[in-house]
Amino acid sequence: MVLSTRPATVKRIVDVDLPRPRDLKMLSSRRFGEIHGDLLEGLLEEATKAFSEGVREAADMMEAFGRAARERRGGPG
């Protein structure tokens, strides 16, 4: 589930359609990467909105999500 900025509302529900049972190998699967990237984009979007509205805590969250997205894409961290 991805929540919106304040006041928090449900922005999107993501169906995780990965097969069960799940193990650590799943973390390197293409589908896991797609789901992970999609969720990070949604979170980064909401963090950016919160930051632009003057919410200081969002700056740290935005930086962390941006760094994670860059590392995931193989870019400079």
N, C-alpha and C positions, 0 to 999 in steps of 0.2 A: 504494500500500500504506500502510495506517495501522498503526503499531506501538503496543503498549500501553506503560504505564509500566514501570519496572524490576521484574523483569527483562523486557527487551523481548521481546514475542511478537507475531506477526502478529494484529492485531485485525480487520482487514478488508482485502480486496483490492477495489479499485475499477476496474471496466472503463471505460476512457475510450473511449467510442463516437463520438468526433468524427470526421467524415470527413477523409480525407487527399486531397491534400496540405493541410497546415494553414498558415495565414498569420496575420498580426497581427489581421486582421478577426475572426478566431475569438474573440479575447479579449472581444469585445462581444456574443457570441451568448448567447442564453438558456441553451442547454445547457451552455456553458462556465461560466456563472454558477452553475448548479445543481450541477455537479460541484465547482467551487471552494468554494461554500458548504458542501456536504456534507463535504468534506475538512477545511475549517476547523473545523466543529463537532466532528468526531471528534478533531482535534488539541487543540482547546480543552478538550474533556472530559478527555483524558489529561493535559493540563497542569494542569488543576484538581485531578485526583487526586494528581498528583505534588506539587503545592503543599500540599495538605492533609496529605500524608505528611511534610511538612517539607523538601522539596527546594527550596532557595532559588532555584536557576536557573529553576525553573518560573515564578516570579513575573514575570520579564522576558518569558518566552515568552507567558505568559497575557496580559500587558498588550498585547504586540504583536499577538497574534491577536484579542483583543477590539477593539483599535483598528481593525484591518483589517476585521473584521466590521461594525463600526459605520459605517465609511466606505463599505463596499460597500452597505450598506442606506440610505445617505444621511443617517444620523444624525450628531449632533455627534461630532467626533473627539477 
